[in-house]
Amino acid sequence: MCVQRVLGRNIYGDREKLSWSIVLATKGLAGFVDDLLESDEYLNNFGDDIVPYQRRRILPQRTLGEAPFASMPRYGADYRSKLEADGYFAHKQVDYPWAEGQSYLPPAPVLLVAKVLTLSGAGALGLLILAVAFEAFGWISL
């Protein structure tokens, strides 16, 4: 899996799998990663400035076998319209108890309580930051 993610391709066969497992067993995980990132294949394809990407058009799928990239779902206009026809993007209307007409705001007392709690929390946090700063300068002792 590391070869797939770092080098952007599948392992060529059991011999390559065996050779990488020997590197992993002898050099450990850090040495294995270093060997992958310092390999000629990695440096020629990605270098130091490119994030590794899928270089082959075959994506390994555990339960499906090998699936070609072209058969993966696309999200173009035709595919989105098919999904919309199937009801995937249907929005459900949520009726709030306070929703009257076009206003979706909660009642004024609920907004007032929310504002008071927010401002008091911000004030307490500000005082705490000031106390820590004064303690750091030695002006007060906590």
N, CA, C and O atoms as CSV, one atom per row, in Angstrom:
chain,resi,resn,atom,element,x,y,z
A,1,MET,N,N,0.822,-1.185,0.000
A,1,MET,CA,C,0.000,0.000,0.000
A,1,MET,C,C,0.870,1.254,0.000
A,1,MET,O,O,0.513,2.257,-0.618
A,2,CYS,N,N,2.008,1.203,0.689
A,2,CYS,CA,C,2.904,2.368,0.690
A,2,CYS,C,C,3.429,2.643,-0.710
A,2,CYS,O,O,3.538,3.799,-1.117
A,3,VAL,N,N,3.755,1.592,-1.445
A,3,VAL,CA,C,4.236,1.768,-2.816
A,3,VAL,C,C,3.132,2.391,-3.662
A,3,VAL,O,O,3.400,3.272,-4.479
A,4,GLN,N,N,1.900,1.942,-3.476
A,4,GLN,CA,C,0.792,2.510,-4.233
A,4,GLN,C,C,0.623,3.992,-3.939
A,4,GLN,O,O,0.388,4.782,-4.853
A,5,ARG,N,N,0.739,4.377,-2.676
A,5,ARG,CA,C,0.506,5.774,-2.299
A,5,ARG,C,C,1.698,6.669,-2.608
A,5,ARG,O,O,1.522,7.811,-3.032
A,6,VAL,N,N,2.902,6.163,-2.399
A,6,VAL,CA,C,4.087,7.013,-2.569
A,6,VAL,C,C,4.568,7.034,-4.009
A,6,VAL,O,O,4.905,8.098,-4.530
A,7,LEU,N,N,4.606,5.879,-4.663
A,7,LEU,CA,C,5.099,5.831,-6.036
A,7,LEU,C,C,3.984,5.975,-7.063
A,7,LEU,O,O,4.263,6.143,-8.249
A,8,GLY,N,N,2.726,5.912,-6.633
A,8,GLY,CA,C,1.603,6.131,-7.532
A,8,GLY,C,C,1.312,4.980,-8.469
A,8,GLY,O,O,0.752,5.188,-9.545
A,9,ARG,N,N,1.684,3.759,-8.081
A,9,ARG,CA,C,1.450,2.598,-8.944
A,9,ARG,C,C,1.313,1.354,-8.082
A,9,ARG,O,O,1.644,1.366,-6.897
A,10,ASN,N,N,0.822,0.284,-8.689
A,10,ASN,CA,C,0.750,-1.000,-8.006
A,10,ASN,C,C,2.130,-1.656,-7.981
A,10,ASN,O,O,3.017,-1.286,-8.751
A,11,ILE,N,N,2.300,-2.616,-7.104
A,11,ILE,CA,C,3.539,-3.395,-7.074
A,11,ILE,C,C,3.567,-4.277,-8.316
A,11,ILE,O,O,2.539,-4.820,-8.721
A,12,TYR,N,N,4.739,-4.417,-8.915
A,12,TYR,CA,C,4.865,-5.189,-10.151
A,12,TYR,C,C,4.661,-6.682,-9.944
A,12,TYR,O,O,4.200,-7.368,-10.857
A,13,GLY,N,N,4.989,-7.196,-8.783
A,13,GLY,CA,C,4.823,-8.627,-8.550
A,13,GLY,C,C,5.330,-9.022,-7.178
A,13,GLY,O,O,5.668,-8.175,-6.351
A,14,ASP,N,N,5.375,-10.323,-6.955
A,14,ASP,CA,C,5.799,-10.837,-5.661
A,14,ASP,C,C,7.277,-10.558,-5.379
A,14,ASP,O,O,7.670,-10.400,-4.223
A,15,ARG,N,N,8.085,-10.499,-6.422
A,15,ARG,CA,C,9.519,-10.228,-6.213
A,15,ARG,C,C,9.730,-8.818,-5.672
A,15,ARG,O,O,10.554,-8.610,-4.782
A,16,GLU,N,N,8.984,-7.846,-6.208
A,16,GLU,CA,C,9.119,-6.484,-5.696
A,16,GLU,C,C,8.568,-6.401,-4.273
A,16,GLU,O,O,9.141,-5.724,-3.419
A,17,LYS,N,N,7.462,-7.087,-4.025
A,17,LYS,CA,C,6.901,-7.114,-2.676
A,17,LYS,C,C,7.912,-7.703,-1.694
A,17,LYS,O,O,8.073,-7.192,-0.586
A,18,LEU,N,N,8.591,-8.774,-2.096
A,18,LEU,CA,C,9.603,-9.399,-1.247
A,18,LEU,C,C,10.782,-8.463,-1.018
A,18,LEU,O,O,11.291,-8.371,0.099
A,19,SER,N,N,11.221,-7.766,-2.065
A,19,SER,CA,C,12.368,-6.870,-1.893
A,19,SER,C,C,12.038,-5.716,-0.955
A,19,SER,O,O,12.874,-5.336,-0.135
A,20,TRP,N,N,10.818,-5.141,-1.059
A,20,TRP,CA,C,10.440,-4.065,-0.149
A,20,TRP,C,C,10.249,-4.580,1.271
A,20,TRP,O,O,10.538,-3.861,2.228
A,21,SER,N,N,9.768,-5.809,1.425
A,21,SER,CA,C,9.614,-6.360,2.775
A,21,SER,C,C,10.985,-6.612,3.409
A,21,SER,O,O,11.125,-6.490,4.626
A,22,ILE,N,N,11.990,-6.957,2.613
A,22,ILE,CA,C,13.351,-7.116,3.140
A,22,ILE,C,C,13.890,-5.768,3.612
A,22,ILE,O,O,14.510,-5.678,4.672
A,23,VAL,N,N,13.651,-4.723,2.823
A,23,VAL,CA,C,14.071,-3.380,3.233
A,23,VAL,C,C,13.389,-3.002,4.539
A,23,VAL,O,O,14.034,-2.466,5.440
A,24,LEU,N,N,12.102,-3.272,4.654
A,24,LEU,CA,C,11.350,-2.954,5.862
A,24,LEU,C,C,11.886,-3.732,7.062
A,24,LEU,O,O,11.989,-3.184,8.159
A,25,ALA,N,N,12.226,-5.005,6.861
A,25,ALA,CA,C,12.712,-5.832,7.960
A,25,ALA,C,C,14.119,-5.445,8.395
A,25,ALA,O,O,14.440,-5.529,9.581
A,26,THR,N,N,14.955,-5.029,7.467
A,26,THR,CA,C,16.346,-4.732,7.815
A,26,THR,C,C,16.548,-3.284,8.272
A,26,THR,O,O,17.335,-3.024,9.183
A,27,LYS,N,N,15.844,-2.350,7.647
A,27,LYS,CA,C,16.064,-0.940,7.969
A,27,LYS,C,C,14.979,-0.338,8.852
A,27,LYS,O,O,15.136,0.776,9.352
A,28,GLY,N,N,13.895,-1.051,9.045
A,28,GLY,CA,C,12.804,-0.507,9.846
A,28,GLY,C,C,11.911,0.401,9.016
A,28,GLY,O,O,12.151,0.614,7.828
A,29,LEU,N,N,10.889,0.926,9.651
A,29,LEU,CA,C,9.914,1.749,8.934
A,29,LEU,C,C,10.542,3.041,8.414
A,29,LEU,O,O,10.282,3.450,7.282
A,30,ALA,N,N,11.365,3.679,9.240
A,30,ALA,CA,C,11.991,4.937,8.805
A,30,ALA,C,C,12.903,4.705,7.601
A,30,ALA,O,O,12.905,5.502,6.663
A,31,GLY,N,N,13.676,3.619,7.621
A,31,GLY,CA,C,14.548,3.312,6.484
A,31,GLY,C,C,13.761,2.959,5.241
A,31,GLY,O,O,14.154,3.312,4.129
A,32,PHE,N,N,12.635,2.252,5.428
A,32,PHE,CA,C,11.753,1.909,4.304
A,32,PHE,C,C,11.208,3.170,3.638
A,32,PHE,O,O,11.222,3.296,2.414
A,33,VAL,N,N,10.729,4.095,4.459
A,33,VAL,CA,C,10.193,5.351,3.916
A,33,VAL,C,C,11.301,6.152,3.243
A,33,VAL,O,O,11.097,6.715,2.168
A,34,ASP,N,N,12.468,6.203,3.870
A,34,ASP,CA,C,13.590,6.926,3.250
A,34,ASP,C,C,13.952,6.325,1.898
A,34,ASP,O,O,14.182,7.058,0.937
A,35,ASP,N,N,14.003,4.985,1.816
A,35,ASP,CA,C,14.331,4.335,0.546
A,35,ASP,C,C,13.271,4.610,-0.516
A,35,ASP,O,O,13.603,4.791,-1.688
A,36,LEU,N,N,12.003,4.642,-0.120
A,36,LEU,CA,C,10.945,4.963,-1.084
A,36,LEU,C,C,11.095,6.388,-1.599
A,36,LEU,O,O,11.020,6.634,-2.803
A,37,LEU,N,N,11.309,7.336,-0.665
A,37,LEU,CA,C,11.386,8.745,-1.055
A,37,LEU,C,C,12.685,9.107,-1.758
A,37,LEU,O,O,12.743,10.116,-2.461
A,38,GLU,N,N,13.723,8.307,-1.583
A,38,GLU,CA,C,14.999,8.583,-2.238
A,38,GLU,C,C,15.223,7.708,-3.460
A,38,GLU,O,O,16.303,7.740,-4.050
A,39,SER,N,N,14.215,6.922,-3.853
A,39,SER,CA,C,14.373,6.057,-5.020
A,39,SER,C,C,14.381,6.902,-6.299
A,39,SER,O,O,13.803,7.988,-6.349
A,40,ASP,N,N,15.049,6.374,-7.327
A,40,ASP,CA,C,15.097,7.080,-8.614
A,40,ASP,C,C,13.705,7.256,-9.191
A,40,ASP,O,O,13.398,8.293,-9.779
A,41,GLU,N,N,12.864,6.247,-9.027
A,41,GLU,CA,C,11.500,6.333,-9.566
A,41,GLU,C,C,10.734,7.489,-8.937
A,41,GLU,O,O,10.061,8.238,-9.645
A,42,TYR,N,N,10.825,7.648,-7.617
A,42,TYR,CA,C,10.121,8.735,-6.937
A,42,TYR,C,C,10.690,10.084,-7.354
A,42,TYR,O,O,9.937,11.005,-7.671
A,43,LEU,N,N,12.001,10.206,-7.356
A,43,LEU,CA,C,12.624,11.487,-7.683
A,43,LEU,C,C,12.380,11.873,-9.140
A,43,LEU,O,O,12.189,13.054,-9.431
A,44,ASN,N,N,12.381,10.900,-10.073
A,44,ASN,CA,C,12.131,11.213,-11.476
A,44,ASN,C,C,10.681,11.609,-11.733
A,44,ASN,O,O,10.412,12.471,-12.569
A,45,ASN,N,N,9.744,10.983,-11.016
A,45,ASN,CA,C,8.333,11.256,-11.274
A,45,ASN,C,C,7.777,12.410,-10.461
A,45,ASN,O,O,6.913,13.142,-10.941
A,46,PHE,N,N,8.260,12.585,-9.231
A,46,PHE,CA,C,7.671,13.601,-8.366
A,46,PHE,C,C,8.671,14.642,-7.885
A,46,PHE,O,O,8.315,15.810,-7.733
A,47,GLY,N,N,9.898,14.247,-7.645
A,47,GLY,CA,C,10.908,15.185,-7.150
A,47,GLY,C,C,10.578,15.660,-5.752
A,47,GLY,O,O,9.930,14.956,-4.977
A,48,ASP,N,N,11.035,16.867,-5.437
A,48,ASP,CA,C,10.808,17.422,-4.106
A,48,ASP,C,C,9.601,18.344,-4.049
A,48,ASP,O,O,9.163,18.708,-2.957
A,49,ASP,N,N,9.050,18.733,-5.199
A,49,ASP,CA,C,8.011,19.751,-5.207
A,49,ASP,C,C,6.629,19.245,-5.595
A,49,ASP,O,O,5.677,20.025,-5.569
A,50,ILE,N,N,6.480,17.976,-5.953
A,50,ILE,CA,C,5.190,17.462,-6.425
A,50,ILE,C,C,4.663,16.427,-5.434
A,50,ILE,O,O,5.388,15.527,-5.012
A,51,VAL,N,N,3.402,16.569,-5.074
A,51,VAL,CA,C,2.759,15.586,-4.205
A,51,VAL,C,C,2.480,14.340,-5.042
A,51,VAL,O,O,1.975,14.455,-6.159
A,52,PRO,N,N,2.799,13.151,-4.523
A,52,PRO,CA,C,2.556,11.928,-5.305
A,52,PRO,C,C,1.087,11.789,-5.702
A,52,PRO,O,O,0.188,12.123,-4.930
A,53,TYR,N,N,0.861,11.295,-6.910
A,53,TYR,CA,C,-0.483,11.126,-7.437
A,53,TYR,C,C,-0.562,9.778,-8.149
A,53,TYR,O,O,0.458,9.127,-8.375
A,54,GLN,N,N,-1.764,9.368,-8.497
A,54,GLN,CA,C,-1.993,8.096,-9.183
A,54,GLN,C,C,-1.442,8.195,-10.600
A,54,GLN,O,O,-1.930,8.992,-11.401
A,55,ARG,N,N,-0.434,7.393,-10.914
A,55,ARG,CA,C,0.188,7.462,-12.238
A,55,ARG,C,C,-0.399,6.452,-13.210
A,55,ARG,O,O,-0.202,6.586,-14.417
A,56,ARG,N,N,-1.098,5.467,-12.731
A,56,ARG,CA,C,-1.696,4.456,-13.599
A,56,ARG,C,C,-3.202,4.683,-13.650
A,56,ARG,O,O,-3.774,5.283,-12.740
A,57,ARG,N,N,-3.834,4.212,-14.696
A,57,ARG,CA,C,-5.267,4.416,-14.846
A,57,ARG,C,C,-6.075,3.265,-14.246
A,57,ARG,O,O,-7.289,3.204,-14.441
A,58,ILE,N,N,-5.438,2.371,-13.537
A,58,ILE,CA,C,-6.140,1.278,-12.878
A,58,ILE,C,C,-6.077,1.520,-11.372
A,58,ILE,O,O,-4.991,1.632,-10.802
A,59,LEU,N,N,-7.230,1.599,-10.736
A,59,LEU,CA,C,-7.289,1.804,-9.299
A,59,LEU,C,C,-7.563,0.488,-8.598
A,59,LEU,O,O,-8.516,-0.205,-8.953
A,60,PRO,N,N,-6.759,0.126,-7.618
A,60,PRO,CA,C,-7.015,-1.123,-6.905
A,60,PRO,C,C,-8.239,-0.991,-6.002
A,60,PRO,O,O,-8.337,-0.049,-5.216
A,61,GLN,N,N,-9.151,-1.915,-6.115
A,61,GLN,CA,C,-10.353,-1.944,-5.278
A,61,GLN,C,C,-10.375,-3.281,-4.559
A,61,GLN,O,O,-10.267,-4.323,-5.205
A,62,ARG,N,N,-10.507,-3.279,-3.284
A,62,ARG,CA,C,-10.430,-4.518,-2.517
A,62,ARG,C,C,-11.529,-5.499,-2.872
A,62,ARG,O,O,-11.246,-6.668,-3.133
A,63,THR,N,N,-12.787,-5.051,-2.889
A,63,THR,CA,C,-13.881,-5.994,-3.094
A,63,THR,C,C,-14.248,-6.155,-4.562
A,63,THR,O,O,-14.898,-7.132,-4.933
A,64,LEU,N,N,-13.837,-5.205,-5.405
A,64,LEU,CA,C,-14.251,-5.232,-6.802
A,64,LEU,C,C,-13.158,-5.702,-7.747
A,64,LEU,O,O,-13.413,-5.863,-8.940
A,65,GLY,N,N,-11.961,-5.925,-7.252
A,65,GLY,CA,C,-10.864,-6.232,-8.154
A,65,GLY,C,C,-10.314,-4.955,-8.747
A,65,GLY,O,O,-10.279,-3.928,-8.069
A,66,GLU,N,N,-9.889,-4.993,-9.982
A,66,GLU,CA,C,-9.329,-3.820,-10.635
A,66,GLU,C,C,-10.428,-3.093,-11.407
A,66,GLU,O,O,-11.058,-3.676,-12.289
A,67,ALA,N,N,-10.654,-1.850,-11.086
A,67,ALA,CA,C,-11.666,-1.044,-11.763
A,67,ALA,C,C,-10.977,0.060,-12.541
A,67,ALA,O,O,-10.176,0.794,-11.962
A,68,PRO,N,N,-11.254,0.211,-13.828
A,68,PRO,CA,C,-10.605,1.277,-14.590
A,68,PRO,C,C,-11.065,2.652,-14.126
A,68,PRO,O,O,-12.196,2.835,-13.675
A,69,PHE,N,N,-10.160,3.602,-14.250
A,69,PHE,CA,C,-10.439,4.965,-13.820
A,69,PHE,C,C,-11.629,5.542,-14.572
A,69,PHE,O,O,-12.397,6.323,-14.010
A,70,ALA,N,N,-11.788,5.166,-15.835
A,70,ALA,CA,C,-12.870,5.715,-16.653
A,70,ALA,C,C,-14.239,5.280,-16.155
A,70,ALA,O,O,-15.227,5.957,-16.439
A,71,SER,N,N,-14.334,4.179,-15.424
A,71,SER,CA,C,-15.643,3.734,-14.950
A,71,SER,C,C,-15.980,4.291,-13.578
A,71,SER,O,O,-17.053,4.006,-13.045
A,72,MET,N,N,-15.091,5.075,-13.000
A,72,MET,CA,C,-15.396,5.684,-11.713
A,72,MET,C,C,-16.466,6.753,-11.920
A,72,MET,O,O,-16.493,7.379,-12.980
A,73,PRO,N,N,-17.351,6.986,-10.944
A,73,PRO,CA,C,-18.419,7.956,-11.132
A,73,PRO,C,C,-17.879,9.368,-11.330
A,73,PRO,O,O,-16.964,9.806,-10.632
A,74,ARG,N,N,-18.453,10.051,-12.272
A,74,ARG,CA,C,-18.088,11.441,-12.542
A,74,ARG,C,C,-19.197,12.321,-11.998
A,74,ARG,O,O,-20.343,11.884,-11.896
A,75,TYR,N,N,-18.876,13.527,-11.657
A,75,TYR,CA,C,-19.879,14.432,-11.131
A,75,TYR,C,C,-20.080,15.616,-12.071
A,75,TYR,O,O,-20.156,16.765,-11.637
A,76,GLY,N,N,-20.164,15.316,-13.357
A,76,GLY,CA,C,-20.488,16.329,-14.334
A,76,GLY,C,C,-21.989,16.597,-14.318
A,76,GLY,O,O,-22.717,16.021,-13.510
A,77,ALA,N,N,-22.444,17.461,-15.199
A,77,ALA,CA,C,-23.854,17.845,-15.219
A,77,ALA,C,C,-24.771,16.654,-15.488
A,77,ALA,O,O,-25.840,16.552,-14.887
A,78,ASP,N,N,-24.363,15.749,-16.386
A,78,ASP,CA,C,-25.220,14.600,-16.691
A,78,ASP,C,C,-25.351,13.667,-15.496
A,78,ASP,O,O,-26.434,13.144,-15.235
A,79,TYR,N,N,-24.264,13.454,-14.769
A,79,TYR,CA,C,-24.316,12.561,-13.613
A,79,TYR,C,C,-25.088,13.215,-12.466
A,79,TYR,O,O,-25.854,12.548,-11.771
A,80,ARG,N,N,-24.883,14.530,-12.268
A,80,ARG,CA,C,-25.635,15.224,-11.214
A,80,ARG,C,C,-27.122,15.214,-11.509
A,80,ARG,O,O,-27.930,15.052,-10.595
A,81,SER,N,N,-27.503,15.386,-12.784
A,81,SER,CA,C,-28.929,15.368,-13.117
A,81,SER,C,C,-29.522,13.987,-12.863
A,81,SER,O,O,-30.679,13.876,-12.460
A,82,LYS,N,N,-28.742,12.936,-13.094
A,82,LYS,CA,C,-29.215,11.588,-12.787
A,82,LYS,C,C,-29.420,11.422,-11.287
A,82,LYS,O,O,-30.417,10.844,-10.855
A,83,LEU,N,N,-28.473,11.933,-10.487
A,83,LEU,CA,C,-28.619,11.859,-9.040
A,83,LEU,C,C,-29.803,12.686,-8.548
A,83,LEU,O,O,-30.521,12.270,-7.639
A,84,GLU,N,N,-30.004,13.857,-9.149
A,84,GLU,CA,C,-31.151,14.686,-8.765
A,84,GLU,C,C,-32.459,13.975,-9.084
A,84,GLU,O,O,-33.410,14.036,-8.304
A,85,ALA,N,N,-32.507,13.294,-10.241
A,85,ALA,CA,C,-33.718,12.558,-10.600
A,85,ALA,C,C,-33.980,11.418,-9.624
A,85,ALA,O,O,-35.132,11.060,-9.380
A,86,ASP,N,N,-32.914,10.845,-9.065
A,86,ASP,CA,C,-33.075,9.778,-8.075
A,86,ASP,C,C,-33.380,10.317,-6.688
A,86,ASP,O,O,-33.651,9.540,-5.772
A,87,GLY,N,N,-33.341,11.643,-6.514
A,87,GLY,CA,C,-33.714,12.250,-5.240
A,87,GLY,C,C,-32.585,12.427,-4.252
A,87,GLY,O,O,-32.836,12.617,-3.062
A,88,TYR,N,N,-31.343,12.370,-4.712
A,88,TYR,CA,C,-30.230,12.498,-3.777
A,88,TYR,C,C,-30.042,13.912,-3.256
A,88,TYR,O,O,-29.545,14.092,-2.145
A,89,PHE,N,N,-30.420,14.905,-4.016
A,89,PHE,CA,C,-30.207,16.278,-3.591
A,89,PHE,C,C,-31.498,16.955,-3.151
A,89,PHE,O,O,-31.563,18.183,-3.083
A,90,ALA,N,N,-32.508,16.180,-2.858
A,90,ALA,CA,C,-33.775,16.757,-2.416
A,90,ALA,C,C,-33.590,17.358,-1.033
A,90,ALA,O,O,-33.090,16.700,-0.121
A,91,HIS,N,N,-33.996,18.607,-0.884
A,91,HIS,CA,C,-33.875,19.286,0.398
A,91,HIS,C,C,-35.141,19.047,1.200
A,91,HIS,O,O,-36.254,19.180,0.692
A,92,LYS,N,N,-34.951,18.698,2.440
A,92,LYS,CA,C,-36.089,18.497,3.314
A,92,LYS,C,C,-36.374,19.800,4.037
A,92,LYS,O,O,-35.465,20.438,4.567
A,93,GLN,N,N,-37.631,20.188,4.057
A,93,GLN,CA,C,-38.038,21.398,4.751
A,93,GLN,C,C,-38.141,21.094,6.240
A,93,GLN,O,O,-38.858,20.179,6.646
A,94,VAL,N,N,-37.429,21.855,7.038
A,94,VAL,CA,C,-37.476,21.682,8.488
A,94,VAL,C,C,-38.337,22.790,9.054
A,94,VAL,O,O,-38.070,23.972,8.835
A,95,ASP,N,N,-39.347,22.414,9.766
A,95,ASP,CA,C,-40.234,23.402,10.377
A,95,ASP,C,C,-39.847,23.593,11.834
A,95,ASP,O,O,-40.055,22.712,12.668
A,96,TYR,N,N,-39.285,24.748,12.126
A,96,TYR,CA,C,-38.936,25.078,13.495
A,96,TYR,C,C,-40.173,25.621,14.194
A,96,TYR,O,O,-41.045,26.185,13.532
A,97,PRO,N,N,-40.276,25.473,15.494
A,97,PRO,CA,C,-41.457,25.979,16.197
A,97,PRO,C,C,-41.606,27.490,16.062
A,97,PRO,O,O,-42.722,28.010,16.095
A,98,TRP,N,N,-40.491,28.197,15.910
A,98,TRP,CA,C,-40.567,29.645,15.828
A,98,TRP,C,C,-40.626,30.166,14.398
A,98,TRP,O,O,-40.720,31.374,14.183
A,99,ALA,N,N,-40.573,29.271,13.427
A,99,ALA,CA,C,-40.553,29.696,12.024
A,99,ALA,C,C,-41.951,30.126,11.602
A,99,ALA,O,O,-42.840,29.302,11.387
A,100,GLU,N,N,-42.114,31.418,11.490
A,100,GLU,CA,C,-43.391,31.966,11.035
A,100,GLU,C,C,-43.122,32.770,9.771
A,100,GLU,O,O,-42.355,33.733,9.786
A,101,GLY,N,N,-43.738,32.381,8.717
A,101,GLY,CA,C,-43.517,33.079,7.459
A,101,GLY,C,C,-42.143,32.763,6.921
A,101,GLY,O,O,-41.800,31.599,6.717
A,102,GLN,N,N,-41.345,33.812,6.686
A,102,GLN,CA,C,-40.030,33.611,6.099
A,102,GLN,C,C,-38.893,33.774,7.104
A,102,GLN,O,O,-37.724,33.668,6.733
A,103,SER,N,N,-39.215,34.028,8.355
A,103,SER,CA,C,-38.179,34.239,9.353
A,103,SER,C,C,-37.819,32.912,10.016
A,103,SER,O,O,-38.689,32.207,10.527
A,104,TYR,N,N,-36.539,32.583,10.000
A,104,TYR,CA,C,-36.077,31.359,10.630
A,104,TYR,C,C,-35.274,31.650,11.888
A,104,TYR,O,O,-34.514,30.796,12.344
A,105,LEU,N,N,-35.430,32.834,12.452
A,105,LEU,CA,C,-34.720,33.184,13.669
A,105,LEU,C,C,-35.508,32.713,14.883
A,105,LEU,O,O,-36.738,32.693,14.856
A,106,PRO,N,N,-34.810,32.336,15.944
A,106,PRO,CA,C,-35.527,31.984,17.164
A,106,PRO,C,C,-36.145,33.225,17.803
A,106,PRO,O,O,-35.830,34.347,17.405
A,107,PRO,N,N,-37.008,33.037,18.773
A,107,PRO,CA,C,-37.653,34.194,19.420
A,107,PRO,C,C,-36.622,35.114,20.073
A,107,PRO,O,O,-35.502,34.705,20.380
A,108,ALA,N,N,-37.032,36.364,20.276
A,108,ALA,CA,C,-36.144,37.382,20.837
A,108,ALA,C,C,-35.571,36.991,22.195
A,108,ALA,O,O,-34.383,37.229,22.416
A,109,PRO,N,N,-36.339,36.405,23.128
A,109,PRO,CA,C,-35.736,36.033,24.415
A,109,PRO,C,C,-34.623,34.994,24.272
A,109,PRO,O,O,-33.635,35.045,25.004
A,110,VAL,N,N,-34.770,34.062,23.345
A,110,VAL,CA,C,-33.731,33.054,23.130
A,110,VAL,C,C,-32.479,33.720,22.573
A,110,VAL,O,O,-31.369,33.386,22.986
A,111,LEU,N,N,-32.641,34.653,21.647
A,111,LEU,CA,C,-31.484,35.384,21.110
A,111,LEU,C,C,-30.807,36.203,22.197
A,111,LEU,O,O,-29.578,36.282,22.226
A,112,LEU,N,N,-31.581,36.818,23.096
A,112,LEU,CA,C,-31.015,37.614,24.174
A,112,LEU,C,C,-30.189,36.742,25.120
A,112,LEU,O,O,-29.090,37.131,25.514
A,113,VAL,N,N,-30.704,35.575,25.486
A,113,VAL,CA,C,-29.965,34.661,26.351
A,113,VAL,C,C,-28.675,34.220,25.671
A,113,VAL,O,O,-27.631,34.145,26.319
A,114,ALA,N,N,-28.730,33.928,24.380
A,114,ALA,CA,C,-27.538,33.512,23.646
A,114,ALA,C,C,-26.494,34.628,23.627
A,114,ALA,O,O,-25.304,34.366,23.803
A,115,LYS,N,N,-26.930,35.858,23.416
A,115,LYS,CA,C,-25.993,36.988,23.401
A,115,LYS,C,C,-25.354,37.189,24.767
A,115,LYS,O,O,-24.150,37.429,24.859
A,116,VAL,N,N,-26.163,37.090,25.844
A,116,VAL,CA,C,-25.629,37.278,27.195
A,116,VAL,C,C,-24.606,36.196,27.510
A,116,VAL,O,O,-23.537,36.492,28.044
A,117,LEU,N,N,-24.923,34.940,27.185
A,117,LEU,CA,C,-23.978,33.852,27.441
A,117,LEU,C,C,-22.693,34.022,26.642
A,117,LEU,O,O,-21.603,33.785,27.163
A,118,THR,N,N,-22.810,34.430,25.390
A,118,THR,CA,C,-21.628,34.625,24.546
A,118,THR,C,C,-20.749,35.747,25.085
A,118,THR,O,O,-19.533,35.587,25.195
A,119,LEU,N,N,-21.359,36.883,25.421
A,119,LEU,CA,C,-20.573,38.011,25.914
A,119,LEU,C,C,-19.962,37.724,27.277
A,119,LEU,O,O,-18.825,38.120,27.532
A,120,SER,N,N,-20.686,37.046,28.158
A,120,SER,CA,C,-20.116,36.740,29.469
A,120,SER,C,C,-18.970,35.736,29.329
A,120,SER,O,O,-17.967,35.845,30.035
A,121,GLY,N,N,-19.104,34.772,28.438
A,121,GLY,CA,C,-18.002,33.838,28.206
A,121,GLY,C,C,-16.791,34.530,27.627
A,121,GLY,O,O,-15.662,34.236,28.018
A,122,ALA,N,N,-17.010,35.451,26.697
A,122,ALA,CA,C,-15.893,36.200,26.113
A,122,ALA,C,C,-15.235,37.080,27.165
A,122,ALA,O,O,-14.012,37.219,27.181
A,123,GLY,N,N,-16.037,37.676,28.043
A,123,GLY,CA,C,-15.470,38.502,29.112
A,123,GLY,C,C,-14.644,37.681,30.074
A,123,GLY,O,O,-13.551,38.093,30.462
A,124,ALA,N,N,-15.154,36.513,30.468
A,124,ALA,CA,C,-14.407,35.657,31.386
A,124,ALA,C,C,-13.108,35.181,30.747
A,124,ALA,O,O,-12.077,35.123,31.416
A,125,LEU,N,N,-13.146,34.844,29.475
A,125,LEU,CA,C,-11.933,34.427,28.775
A,125,LEU,C,C,-10.933,35.566,28.693
A,125,LEU,O,O,-9.731,35.349,28.849
A,126,GLY,N,N,-11.414,36.773,28.449
A,126,GLY,CA,C,-10.531,37.941,28.411
A,126,GLY,C,C,-9.870,38.205,29.745
A,126,GLY,O,O,-8.680,38.517,29.803
A,127,LEU,N,N,-10.640,38.081,30.829
A,127,LEU,CA,C,-10.067,38.268,32.154
A,127,LEU,C,C,-9.027,37.197,32.470
A,127,LEU,O,O,-8.000,37.484,33.085
A,128,LEU,N,N,-9.293,35.983,32.055
A,128,LEU,CA,C,-8.338,34.896,32.269
A,128,LEU,C,C,-7.034,35.163,31.524
A,128,LEU,O,O,-5.950,34.944,32.064
A,129,ILE,N,N,-7.137,35.628,30.303
A,129,ILE,CA,C,-5.934,35.945,29.519
A,129,ILE,C,C,-5.159,37.079,30.172
A,129,ILE,O,O,-3.931,37.029,30.242
A,130,LEU,N,N,-5.861,38.103,30.651
A,130,LEU,CA,C,-5.196,39.206,31.344
A,130,LEU,C,C,-4.503,38.726,32.609
A,130,LEU,O,O,-3.378,39.135,32.896
A,131,ALA,N,N,-5.174,37.852,33.374
A,131,ALA,CA,C,-4.580,37.343,34.610
A,131,ALA,C,C,-3.313,36.545,34.314
A,131,ALA,O,O,-2.319,36.675,35.029
A,132,VAL,N,N,-3.339,35.739,33.288
A,132,VAL,CA,C,-2.152,34.961,32.928
A,132,VAL,C,C,-1.031,35.891,32.479
A,132,VAL,O,O,0.132,35.672,32.818
A,133,ALA,N,N,-1.373,36.926,31.719
A,133,ALA,CA,C,-0.347,37.876,31.271
A,133,ALA,C,C,0.252,38.629,32.462
A,133,ALA,O,O,1.469,38.802,32.530
A,134,PHE,N,N,-0.589,39.079,33.402
A,134,PHE,CA,C,-0.081,39.782,34.583
A,134,PHE,C,C,0.781,38.865,35.442
A,134,PHE,O,O,1.789,39.295,36.003
A,135,GLU,N,N,0.377,37.587,35.543
A,135,GLU,CA,C,1.175,36.608,36.290
A,135,GLU,C,C,2.529,36.408,35.616
A,135,GLU,O,O,3.545,36.284,36.300
A,136,ALA,N,N,2.556,36.376,34.282
A,136,ALA,CA,C,3.804,36.173,33.548
A,136,ALA,C,C,4.780,37.335,33.817
A,136,ALA,O,O,5.987,37.125,33.934
A,137,PHE,N,N,4.241,38.555,33.911
A,137,PHE,CA,C,5.100,39.709,34.184
A,137,PHE,C,C,5.405,39.882,35.660
A,137,PHE,O,O,6.208,40.741,36.025
A,138,GLY,N,N,4.781,39.084,36.516
A,138,GLY,CA,C,5.036,39.165,37.936
A,138,GLY,C,C,4.296,40.276,38.639
A,138,GLY,O,O,4.631,40.614,39.775
A,139,TRP,N,N,3.287,40.861,37.990
A,139,TRP,CA,C,2.530,41.960,38.590
A,139,TRP,C,C,1.524,41.461,39.610
A,139,TRP,O,O,1.182,42.177,40.551
A,140,ILE,N,N,1.045,40.227,39.429
A,140,ILE,CA,C,0.126,39.620,40.394
A,140,ILE,C,C,0.581,38.188,40.644
A,140,ILE,O,O,1.393,37.636,39.901
A,141,SER,N,N,0.045,37.606,41.696
A,141,SER,CA,C,0.343,36.210,41.999
A,141,SER,C,C,-0.946,35.438,42.076
A,141,SER,O,O,-1.844,35.801,42.835
A,142,LEU,N,N,-1.050,34.391,41.311
A,142,LEU,CA,C,-2.272,33.595,41.321
A,142,LEU,C,C,-2.175,32.433,42.269
A,142,LEU,O,O,-3.124,31.659,42.398
